Amino acid sequence: MSQFSAVEGKKVLSDVFKLPKDVYPLGRLDADSEGLLIISNDKQLNYRLLNPIHQHERTYFAQVEGLINEEALETLRAGVTVSIDGKQYATLPCKAEEIPEPTHLPERNPPIRFRASIPTSWVKLTLTEGKNHQVRKMTASVGFPTLRLVRIAIVNLQIGTLKPGEVLAMEKVELYKKLGLMSVK
């Protein structure tokens, strides 16, 4: 879980990493998602990344059940209506494209469910908002439920070759530059 506070039966960040007490994750990944997570103690960065008025791109690879088609991709690009906290929400337009299966991703542990009779495909989605389980809800709304979800980038900060559990320390100036933030104080 991408949080430090304990969750019964789940590993959390404090179980994996020994970090200073004043750091926290900027954004979250649900228990079944993988990928890039920024951990910082920078309150300004927290505000700039998490406040919805400061839209920034987040890019994901999603393995979906079934063979995605152009009609579903066009619908995703235009925005779909999903349920967020029991209310109907129209997602903002996004970038969506079918991609070949990524070969550089590590094996998922535990692996996704496998059903020999149902093919899968991969989609690259870039959103500028981050509602709870949004990508999963979006792909399901067009008939292609997400099986595996990996966040690969936040603006120009990319996961690259980092493996699960690896940490890359960055200087504030470099991080702000990759995130497209104006000034560093």
N, C-alpha and C positions, 0 to 999 in steps of 0.2 A: 504494500500500500504506500502511496506517495505522501505519507504524513509521518510525523514523529510520535504522535500519541498512540498508545496501544489500542489494538483492535483484536478482540478475542479470536484466536485461531488463525490469525494472519501475521505475516512478517511486516514490520514497518521499517522506515528508514533508520531509526535508532537501533534496530536489531542488526543492521547490516553495516552501518557507518558510524564511526566515532567522530562526531563533528561538534564544534562549539555550540553551546546552548542557545546562542542568539541567532542561529540560522534557521531558515524555514524554506519549504518548497514554494516556488513561484508558479502557481498553477498545479494541476493535479492530473494524474493518470488513474483511471479506475483499476480495480484489482486484476482485470483481465486484459489490460492494455500494457504496452511496452514503449520504450523509447526515451527520447530526450526529456530531461527534467532539469530545470535550473534551481539550484539551492543557493541561497544568499541571505545576508543580513542587511541588505541595502533597501531601506524603506522606500526611497524614491523609485527604485527599479520595481519593487513590488507594486507600487501605485501605477506606474506606467504600463506594466504588463497585465495587471488584473482588472483595472478599471475599464469598463466597456467603451468609454468615450475615446480611449486610445487604441483603436483597432490596429491589430498587427497580425501578420500572416502566421498561421500554424499549418504545417504540411504533414500529412499522414499517408502511409501506405495501408490500405485495407484489403484483406483477403475476404472476398464475399462468396456466399453460396450461390452457385449458378453462373452462367455465362452472361456477364453484364452486356447491355446493348446500348446503342447510341441514344435511343429514346430515354432510357433511364439516366444516362449521363447528362443529357440536355435538361431533364427535369431537375437533377441535382444542381446543375449550374445556375438555373433560374431561381432556386430556392424552393424549399418544400415546407409543408406544415407538419409540425411534430408536437407532441405533448411534453411540456416542461412543467414540472410541479403541478400536474393536473390541469394546466391551461394550454390552449392551442397557441402555438408560436410559429410565426413565419420566419424561417431562416433567411439570412442574407444570401445573395448570390455568392457562389464560390467557383473555384476552378476544379474541374473534374475530368480525369482522363483515364482510360484503360491503359495499363502498363503490363509488360511481361513480368512473370514471377521474379521478384528480386532474389538474386542468388547470393548476395552478400549478407543477408540477415542470418543471425544465429538461429539454431534450432529453438523452437519454443518449448519451454518446460513449465507446466505439462503441455504436451502437444495438443493442437486443436482436434476436435472430433473429426474422425475420418469416415466418410461414407463413399464406398467405391462407386455407387450408382449416381452420385450427384457431383458434377464437375464444379470447380471453383475458378474464380478469376480475381485479378488484382486491380485496384483502382488507386490512383493518386489524387488526394483531395487537399485543397488548400483553402482554409477558412479564415475569416477575420473576426470570428467570435468564438466563444468557448462555453457553450451551455452544457449542462450535465448530460453525459452520454450522447452528445449531439451527433457525432459521426455515425454511431450505431443506429440511432433513431432515423437518421437521414437515409442510410442505405436500406434499412428495413422498409421505410415508407415507399420506396420505389421497387420493392419486391426482391431485394438482394441483401439478406441479413449478413452482417459482419461476423466473420469467424475469428479473424486475427486483426489487431489494430496496433500499428507502430507509428509513434510520432517521430518523424525524421528531421524536422527543422522547425525553428521558431525564427521568423524573418530570415536572416542570412547565417544564423547559427545552426550548423548541421551536426547530426550525430556522427557522421563519417564512419570511422572504423571502431568507435567505442563499443565495447562488449558489455553485456548486462553486468551491472555492479561496478564498472569502471568509472572513475571520476577524473575530470580534467579541470584543474584549477586555472582560472583566467584572471588577468588584471582587469580592473574596472574599465579602463579606457578601451581595451580590446573587446570586452563584452558589449559595452555600449555601442561601439562601432558596428559590430556584427548584428546588433539588434536594431540598428538604424535610429538610435536615440540621439537627439541633437547635442546637448552639452553635457559635460561631466564636471561635477563640482567636487 
